[in-house]
Amino acid sequence: MTPLARRLRDRIQADGPVTVADFMATALGDPEHGYYMHRDPLGRAGDFTTAPEIGQVFGEMIGLWAAAAWQAMGAPDPVRLVELGPGRGTLMADALRAARALPAFADAVRVHLVETSPALRASQKAALAAHDPTWHGTFAELPEGPAIILANEFFDALPVHQYERHGADWRERLVGLAEGGEALCFVTGPVVDPGAIAAIPAPSGAVLESCPAGRALAGDIGARIARAGGVALIVDYGPDRRAPGESLQAVRDHAARGPLAEPGEADLTAHVDFQTLAGAARAAGAGVQGPVPQGAWLRRIGIETRAGVLLRKANARQAKDILAALHRLTAPDQMGALFKTMAITAPDLPPLAGFEPDAETDAETAPETVQNADPRPA
């Protein structure tokens, strides 16, 4: 039993079961034992790998896209280039390197990072020392003004509630204690109002997930962009439209684990509800473009061309890595279909690169039901 599991056990013994969202928030963000608080979880030596760590081309394409979006915004100077949950700073470093292709944009950028992990802040400081970033603990702390906001695999780590269909009723799933009072387990909680959880048709036994924190943040992003101008690019995984299904998962040492087995020692994520995020942003006065499958979006904005440029300068080993990264990022059976990109924009902005309505339709589509499968690279 991990130290955090013991703490949760004692809390449940004293006060009763907790919501899945409360469990997830504690497991990831507890100041003393939370998963993200004292470790770098990325890469081969960590627990999982995100797209920026696969190859430089992903972050470079994000940087070029941001430069084009800045032009569409009217080239404000200065402009805040914000990343939510910046990991090691790899994506931002690659994006800023590519942004030098448009010197006026590179000069206008002021880098802001929203990060709570002291360990990851240290990595970001090393990666981005030349760019003088400013850190914030929450989105609300960001200064006003036009902004380009990047959120790559950020929303999937926000806490979700889970609800189970029991006949005609929906009941919240809670985390309690198994017989004997030691091991954590899922238990059935009270009946909830279907309207309060925006319930959708589902058979008895189905699970529905809801992320109030994600919905609220999307609304805050939309309100800021509608008020001050800018765009936000969300890259994450999940279906186009809200669907029943259980997606909460834990990953440790690049392998799936039971979601309750090792709180504080394993990463926890859940599929992103793009439909709900879009609705919250629109309700706040912003525009929304997408979601578009990641593979289709990257091809539309020129990832194959950029990879070709890198290949011309690469040795055999480097060429193999570039091609492997391209396949991992764009192939439908890798990250190309399950991962999506969505833009939240000022309401008067035209379609941005990769989101053009007349762009060739790609065959990649997300499954209509949520699948509990690890989408992250090994």
N, C-alpha and C positions, 0 to 999 in steps of 0.2 A: 504494500500500500504506500503510495507516494505521500509526502508531507501534506500536500494539498488535499488528497483524498481523506486523510485523517481529519483535517480541519473541517471538510465538508460533512464527514460522518458525524462529528461532534455537533455541528450546527443543525443537521437534520434530526439527530436524536433529541436536541433541545427544542427546536422550533417546528419540526415537521418538514415534509418534502419541499423542494424548491422547483421553480420552473426550469425548463431546459435552457431558456435564455439566460437565467441567472447562473446556472451551472457553467454555461459556455463563457459568459463574461468573466466569471471567477477563474476558470481554468486558464484563460488566455491573459487576463489582465491583473490578477492579484498582485499587489505591490511587492510582496515577499516571494511568492512561489509561482506567479503567473508565467505561462510558457514564453511569452514575448519579452518579459521584463529583463532577463539576465542572460540571453543567449543570442547567437546568430544562427538561425535555423536553416539557412540556405546552403545549397551546393552539396557536393558529394560527401563532405564531412558533416553535413547537417541532416535535416529530415526530408526536405523537398527542394525542388528547383522551379523557379518561375521563369517566364519567357525572357526577361532581360538577361538572365544568367545563361541561357542557351547559346546566345550569340549576339554580337554587337549590332547586327542588322535590325533587330526588333526596336531597340532604343533609338537607333538612327532614323528609322521610318517615323517613329513618334515625333522626333525632333523636327523633321522636315514637314510633317503634317502640322505641327504647332506653328511653324513659321508661315505656312500658307494660311492657316486660320487667323493669325495675327494680321496678315494683309487684308483678309476679308472683314476683320473688325475695324479697319480704318487705320491700322498701324499706330495704336496708342503708345506713347512714350512718356513715362515708363509703363511696363506691363508686368504684373506678377505672374511668374511661372511657378505654379504650385503643384506639389505632388503629395497625395495622401498615402501614407504608409510606404515610404520610399525604399524599403528593404536596405540593401547595402549602399544605395545611391547609384547603382549601375545604370539603371534606365535613365536617370537624369544626366549622368555624365555622358552617356552615349548620345542622348538627345541634344545636349548643349554643344557637343563636338560637331554634330551634323548641322546645327543651327548656324554655325559660322559660314555656311554657304550663303546666308542672307545677313551680311554684317549689320545692317540697321536693326534687325530683330535681335541679334546677339547683344548689341549695345543697349537695347531697350529693356532687356530682361532683368528682373530682380527675382532671385530664387528664394522660394519659401517652402518649407517642408513641415508637414504635420505628422509628428511621430511621438509616441509615448515611451518607446523602449530605450533606456539608456545605452544598452549594448549596441543597438542598431544606429543610434545617433552617433556613436563613436565611429562606426564604419562609414557612415555618410559624411562625417567631417573629414575623414581621410580621403574619400573619393572626390569630394567637391570643394576642397580647400581653396582652389583657385577662383571659385565663384562666389565666395562670401555668403553662404546661405543663412537664412534666418529660420529658426525652429519655433514651432508652436505645438502646444499640447492638444488643441482642439481646432476644428474648422472655424469656430466662432471667434478665435483669437486673430484670424488673418486681418490685415489692414484693408481698408476700403480701396476701391479702384478697379480698373479693368484687369481681368485675370484669365489665364489659361490654366485649367485645373486638370490634372492627370490622376486617374485612380486605376491602377493596374492591380488586379487581385486584392482589392481592398474591401469591397462590399461583402465578399464571401466569408470574411472573418467576423462580421458583425453578428451579434447574438440572435438566434431565431427561437421563437416559440413553436411548439409542435402540438397539434390537435388530432385526436383520433375520432373517427366516425363509429358510433355504437348505435346501430339501428337508426332511429330518426334523430338522435342526439349527437352533438359534438362535445367531446370532453378534452380538457387540456391534459397533455402528457406531462408528468412531473418526474423528478429524480428523487427517489427515496432509498430505503435500505432493504436489502434482501433478508430473508428469514435468518435469524441469528444476529442481525443488527450490525454487520460489518461491511459487506460489499455493497457498492452502489448499484442500483437497478432502476429501470423505468417502472413507474406506477401510474395508475389511472386517476386523474384528478376530477374536479367538479364539472358539471355541465356548463357550457358557455353559450352565450347568445350568438347564433350564426351570423347575424348582422355585424356584430362587434368584431368578428374575425374575417369579414368578407368571404364567408364560406362559399365554395363552388360545388356543383354537383359531384358526388363521389359515392362509391359503394360502401357498405358497412365494412369496417376494418381498414379503410383508407386512412392515410396520414396526410395532414396539410400543414405546411410550414408558413410562418409569418415572421417578418423582420421589421418591427416598428422602428428600430434604430436606423435601418437603411432607408425606410420611407421618409423619416424625419430629415435625414441628411440630404436626400435627393430634393426635398422641398426647400431646405436651406440653400442648397447650391442653386436651384432654380430661382429663388427669390433674389439672391445676390447677383446672379447674371442678369436677370430682368432689370435690376436696379442700377448696377454699375457697369454692365457690359462684359462680354467675354464668352468663353466656351468651356465646357468640361467634357473630357473624353473618359468614358468608363469602359474598361476592358476586363471582362470576368467571364465566368462560366455559368450556364443555366439555359433553360428553354426560352423561346421567344415570348411565350404566353404562360401565365400562371397555370399550374397543373398540380393535381394531387401527387404525392410521392414523398418518400423519406430520403433526404440527401445528406443529413448530418453525418460527418465522417471524421475519423482521426487518422493521422499519419505520423509515423515515427520511423526513423532509419529507412526512409523511402519505401515503407510497407504499411498497408492498412492495419489499423488496430481497432479494437472495440472503443466506441466513443466515450464510454464511462470508465475504461480500464486504467488509464494513467493520467488523470488530470494534472496539468502543470508540466508534464513531460512529453506530451504529444500535441501536434497542431490539430486544431478543430476548424472545419469549414462547412459551409452548406451552399447549395446552389442559389444563385442570385435571381430574384424575381424582377426581371427587366420591365415587365408590364406595369407593376406597381411603382417602380422607380420613375418610369416615364409619366405616369399619371400624377404623381406628386410634384414633379418638376413643372408639368403643364399647369397644374392648379396654382402654382406659385407665380405664374406669368411668363415662364420661359418657353422656348421652342424645344422640340426633341427630334432628332434625326437618328434613324435606325430603330432597333438593333440590326446589325449586319454580321453574319458569320465572320470570325476573325480571318480565316483563310481568304475569303472573297475580298474583304476589306484591305488586307495587306497587298493582295495582287492589284487591286484597283489603284492603290497609291504608289505602286512601283517597286515592290520588294524584289521581284525577279530581276528587274533592271539593276537595282542596287547590288544584289548578290552577284550578278554578272561582272560588275565593276570590281568587286572584291576578289572574284575568282581570277581575274586577269593578273592580279598582283600576288596570288597565293601560291605557296608551295603545295606539294601533294597532300601533306597532313592537314594544312589549313583548308585546302579545297574540300577535303572530306568533311571537315567540321562545318564549313559553310553550307554544303549541300544537306548535311544531316539537320542543321538548324532550320533551313528552309523547309524541309519536309516536316519536321516536328511542328513548326509554327502554322503551316498552311494545309496539310493533308487532312481530309475529312475524318480519317480514323485516328488522327492524333489530336492536335489542338484546333484544327481548322474549322470544325463544325460546332462542337460543344461550346467553345469560347465565342463570345460576341463582343462587338464594339457598339457603343451608343454615345451620341453626342447630345449634351444639353446646351442650348445656345440662346443668345439674345433673340427675341421673337422676330426681328427683322433681318436676320442673317440668311443669305441664300444657302442652298445645299453645299456642305463642305466636302472636301476631297474624300472619296470613298463612300459617300452617302448620297451621291447623285441618283435621283429617281430613275433616270434613263440608263443607268449603268447596266451592263450585261448581267442578267440574273445568274447566280451561281447555283449549282445543284446541291450545295451543302445546306442541310437543314438540321435543326436540333430535334431530338426526339420530343414527342408531345407529352410524355410522362417523365417525371424526374427519376433518374437512375442513380442508385447509390454506388458509384464507381469513382475511383480516384483519377481525376483528370490531370493531375500535375505530373510533370516529367520526372522520371526516376533519377 
